[in-house]
Amino acid sequence: MVKRKKYLWVVIIFLIIIGGLFFYKKSSERDSVQRYRTVKVERGEIRSLVTATGTINPVITVLVGTQVSGTIKALYADFNSRVKAGQVIAQIDPAIFEAQVEQGRANLLNAQAMLSSARANLFNAEANLKKAEIAVADTKRTLDRNIELMEKGVIAQATLDTSRANYDSAVAQREIALAQLEAAKSQLESAKAQVEQAKASLRIYETNLKYTTIRSPVNGIVISRNVDVGQTVAASLQAPTLFTIAKDLTQMQVDTNVSEADIGRIAIGQEATFTVDAYPEVVFKGRVSDIRNAPITVQNVVTYDVVIQVDNRDLKLKPGMTANVSILVAHKDGILKIPNAALRFRPSSVKKEATTKQWAFGSVDRQKYSQGAKSFGKEQPGSRLIWVLSQDGKPVPVKIILGITDGNFSEVISGDLKEGMEVIVEETSDKKARTQQTQSPPPFVRGMGK
């Protein structure tokens, strides 16, 4: 009898344990029902943008410098001054350069006087040559006549010798006069060269004097002044910059730094919008006008300068402002689109399965599995998997091919997805409660432990 009661109690306890486990399992399954947040697939527009930062600059900026050294005597323009081409904007002390001009003029007068003297010497040399030629002719006649008289015995031999000596002397004087003529011609050419040299030096001095007056080369606005009255500027290998003049502030450009990953999507003529910190509520519009090929490398990061032309008629934009630029690289309207959150979603069951398989495989097999998981559903470019709810409320994968994206929504080019269908973007089950139930034993088991 006692044994029967003992066996009966064992059976009862066993049935209670079995029932408790069954009840706990059903309760866990009921509490772990998955719930998902979905979004309907709809049609709309997508604007694909490339974002970058840049600096606002005038289209044409002229750096006004000086080609001569000296002390700034006067300034006739200041910051924000409107200037016209040819207008005097600064004056360098011209005293030294005026003295050089006077010296150059004196040197020119001296060279011209030397030229006149050389011409007079040439005239004198030509006259001496003519005189020598006449003397040669005269002595020649006398010699010939004395030779005839000597043959007749009319004159003595000494007279003949004297006439011959006179002739030889006249010929020598003619050679001397000829040499003097050539020397006079050379002196004349040298004097002419000195005159031209003096004229050139005078032009240099006059040009340097003209350079002491600084004039604006263009019509524009002075945006920078780098000197003050009394300051000494030295023009050596590089001309110092006195003023920076913007030719036209109503037309500005934004020099943006676009990364090398995005530069392939940029084209001339694309629309662009940007904001500046000074007017955060105003959206300025522009258009891509140039794509510079010269790379800009900063800390191994390569960017390219994309120039955006901007209309600045209201003069709100100032040179040097930082612009946050968005360039419209693609725009489609009336297309099928889904939120990007749907592309990032994966059911927890798929994640657990993938984790289990990865730990079940070896290191090589794990790598192969990872590569296979990455390539799953990507047989062609843009192919992705998203998840939709089946009729029984379970997530089902659907393969689609994506087009352009704006970071929040992506275009669906093809796939088993239609307008109005709901895609899963988030799992909303009570994971915390399920975790606590999994970690805690059933109540009756805890009671038995006592």
C-alpha positions, 0 to 999 in steps of 0.5 A, spaced: 500 500 500 505 504 501 509 503 495 503 504 491 502 511 494 509 512 493 509 510 485 503 514 485 506 521 487 512 520 483 507 519 477 503 525 479 510 529 480 512 527 473 505 529 470 506 536 473 513 537 470 511 535 464 505 539 464 509 545 466 514 544 461 508 544 456 505 550 459 512 554 459 513 552 452 506 555 449 507 561 453 514 562 450 511 561 443 505 566 445 510 571 448 515 571 442 510 572 436 514 577 432 511 583 430 514 588 424 513 595 422 512 595 414 512 601 409 508 601 403 511 601 396 509 608 393 511 612 387 514 619 387 521 622 385 528 621 387 533 626 387 540 623 387 545 628 390 553 629 391 554 633 397 561 637 398 564 643 401 567 649 398 569 656 398 565 662 395 570 666 390 570 672 385 570 669 378 576 674 376 580 677 382 586 681 380 592 682 385 595 689 384 602 690 385 608 694 384 614 693 380 618 698 383 621 699 390 619 705 395 615 708 400 608 709 400 606 716 399 599 716 399 593 711 398 586 713 394 582 707 395 580 702 401 577 696 403 570 696 399 572 702 394 569 701 387 574 703 382 575 704 375 580 701 370 586 707 370 584 710 376 589 712 381 589 708 387 596 709 391 602 713 390 609 711 391 614 717 393 617 719 386 623 723 388 628 718 387 625 716 380 624 724 378 632 725 379 633 719 375 629 721 370 633 728 370 639 724 370 637 720 364 635 727 360 642 730 362 646 723 359 641 724 353 643 731 352 651 729 353 650 724 348 647 728 343 653 733 344 658 728 343 654 726 336 655 733 334 662 733 335 663 726 332 659 729 326 664 735 326 670 731 326 668 727 320 667 733 316 674 735 318 677 729 316 673 729 309 676 736 308 683 734 310 682 728 306 681 732 300 686 737 301 691 731 302 689 729 295 690 736 292 697 736 295 698 729 292 696 731 285 700 738 285 706 734 287 705 729 282 705 734 277 711 738 279 715 731 279 713 729 272 715 736 270 722 736 273 723 729 270 722 732 263 727 738 265 732 733 268 732 729 262 733 736 258 739 738 263 735 744 265 735 743 273 739 740 277 739 733 280 737 736 287 731 739 285 728 733 282 730 729 288 726 735 292 720 734 288 720 727 289 720 727 296 715 732 296 710 727 292 712 721 297 710 726 303 703 728 300 701 721 298 703 719 306 699 725 308 693 722 304 693 716 307 693 719 314 687 723 312 684 717 310 685 713 316 683 719 320 676 719 316 675 712 318 676 714 325 671 719 324 666 715 321 667 710 327 666 715 332 660 718 329 657 711 329 659 710 337 656 717 338 649 715 335 649 708 339 651 712 345 645 717 344 640 711 343 643 708 349 641 714 353 634 714 350 633 707 352 636 709 359 631 715 359 625 711 357 627 706 363 627 712 368 621 715 365 617 708 366 619 707 373 617 714 375 610 712 371 610 705 376 610 709 382 603 711 380 599 705 382 593 704 377 587 700 378 587 695 372 580 693 372 573 696 374 571 692 380 571 693 388 577 693 393 576 687 397 583 687 400 588 692 402 595 690 404 599 696 405 599 703 409 601 710 408 609 710 410 610 703 409 616 701 404 615 696 399 621 692 396 620 689 389 625 684 388 624 677 385 616 677 386 612 684 386 609 685 393 601 685 393 598 692 395 591 691 393 586 685 391 580 687 386 574 683 385 572 685 378 565 683 379 562 681 385 555 680 382 557 674 379 561 669 384 563 662 383 564 656 389 570 652 388 568 645 391 572 639 393 569 633 391 572 626 393 574 622 387 569 617 389 564 622 387 567 626 381 565 621 376 558 623 377 559 630 376 558 633 369 558 640 367 551 644 367 548 640 373 544 644 377 547 645 384 544 648 391 548 650 397 547 654 403 552 659 407 552 660 415 551 667 414 544 665 411 542 658 413 535 659 411 536 661 404 538 656 399 542 659 393 542 656 386 548 655 381 550 650 376 557 646 375 561 650 370 568 647 370 571 641 373 578 642 374 583 636 372 588 638 377 588 633 383 588 636 390 591 631 395 591 633 403 593 627 408 592 622 402 585 624 401 584 626 393 579 631 391 577 635 385 575 642 384 568 643 381 567 650 380 559 652 380 557 659 377 552 663 382 548 669 381 550 674 386 546 680 384 543 682 391 551 681 394 549 677 399 555 672 398 562 675 400 568 672 398 571 667 402 564 664 405 564 657 406 558 653 402 555 647 404 554 644 396 549 639 394 550 637 386 544 634 383 547 628 379 540 624 377 533 626 378 527 621 376 519 622 378 514 617 378 518 611 379 517 606 384 521 607 391 522 604 397 526 606 404 533 604 405 531 602 412 528 596 408 535 594 405 538 594 411 533 589 415 534 582 416 529 577 420 532 575 427 531 568 425 536 569 418 541 572 423 541 567 428 542 561 422 547 565 419 551 566 426 550 558 427 552 556 420 558 561 421 560 558 428 559 551 425 564 551 419 571 551 420 575 558 419 576 557 411 568 554 411 566 561 415 570 565 410 566 562 404 560 562 407 561 570 409 563 571 401 557 567 399 552 571 404 555 577 401 554 575 394 547 572 395 542 576 391 547 580 387 547 576 381 547 583 377 549 590 379 544 593 384 541 586 385 538 586 393 534 582 397 528 585 401 523 582 406 515 582 405 510 579 410 506 573 407 499 571 408 501 567 415 505 573 417 512 571 416 517 575 412 519 572 405 525 575 401 524 578 395 529 580 390 529 587 386 534 591 382 536 598 385 537 604 381 538 611 384 538 613 391 538 619 395 540 616 402 533 615 404 529 612 398 532 608 393 529 606 386 526 599 384 528 598 377 525 591 377 523 585 381 517 582 384 515 588 388 509 592 386 506 599 388 502 598 395 506 592 397 508 593 404 516 592 405 519 590 412 523 596 415 524 594 422 522 588 427 518 591 433 517 584 438 519 585 445 526 582 445 527 584 452 522 580 455 523 574 451 530 574 453 528 574 460 524 568 459 529 565 456 534 566 461 529 564 467 527 557 469 519 556 470 516 558 476 515 551 478 522 549 477 524 555 482 519 552 487 522 545 487 529 548 488 527 550 494 
